Amino acid sequence: MKPIIYILLSVLALSAHAQSSFDNVLKEIEMNNTTLKAYREKANADKIGNKTGINMANPEVEFGYLWGNPSGEGNRVDLNVTQSFDFPTAYRYKTQLSDGKNQQVDMIYDQQKVEILQQARLICVELVYQTKMNKILSDRLKQARELSDAYQKSFDQGNIDVLERNKTKLNLLNAEKALQINEVDLNLSKSELQRLNGGLDITEFNRYSDFTFPLNFIEWFAIVKANNPSLRVAEQEVALSRKQEQLTRALNLPKITAGYASERVSGTTFQGVSVGVSIPLWEGKNTVKHQKAQTVALQMQHEDSELQFRNTLKNQYDKAKKLSLLLKEYEDALSVTNSQDLLKMALDKGQLSLINYLLELSVYYETVDKYLETERDYQLAVAELQQWER
């Protein structure tokens, strides 16, 4: 039997000398993920789209040829060239609004990247847990097989009855099925990571990512909230809405039309310039008022988003803190306990019946399983905090 100290140090404990954490895997996924590549191309297209519609309208050219009746009156030729444009400040606001939208495009891409990497991070946590369980279950299967073989031999020699032998066979069957189920989950997690990595193989890893748990939530949150692209998108929405207010006011100012006109009749030519101004009476009614209301609504949504984000992180922070204490209790208990070896020794000396040995062993196994589950749950809670650090 392998001593519990060896198992804890080589399989369960978070060791600084382990092969590698999954930080490198996240970097690979950021580079190779096909969804992110599509998002990048869409972001580039959106940036180009935001630069459209900010210039003056196209000039208009009108040509007319009219023949007289009777024919002696001669023909008339008309030529009109006109250019209409908004109030000059509108073009400045359009350009500023376009630049702001392009900044928002980058923020939206960052938001999409965070979501995909967080999905990968959670799968990595599950994969580390499943890998650790695989090692434990493989060791349990080996011990169950040794026990079953020993009791089969005793049965063949007539030393035990069939019931005793069958108990060890059922124990072996349970160990085999537990390992098989674990391997299914393990392969599924690997396939999911490979999918997120653009179909490419992932770098092998066997430990959780390093994370320094923040001692003060308020100070930590004040730093990391700036790293949440969703909050930055919401904040940018407010800024863009305010800029849209300015543009709406400018668009409600008089529009100007200037042009050149020429008329030729029976050898006589009339030509000159034309200027027109729109009178903003009805068309822009309530547009500024509506945009102001939009800004107020977006500001409230931004404040609500920040509050919800803070509360969600605080819950995860408290959960991780409580789980870390529970994890420490499990580690302390398992580090000084060697129930597995003691139970086997008692069984070999006849101090413990087989049924009692299996029952006591299942209690010990359950404790180890609870430790691993608690470690995983702690890492899942930590992952929700870790995604916001840069």
Summary of the structure (lengths in Angstrom):
residues: 390
radius of gyration: 37.0
end to end distance: 44.5
largest distance: 136.0
contacts: 1107
relative contact order: 0.14
helix: 69%
strand: 10%
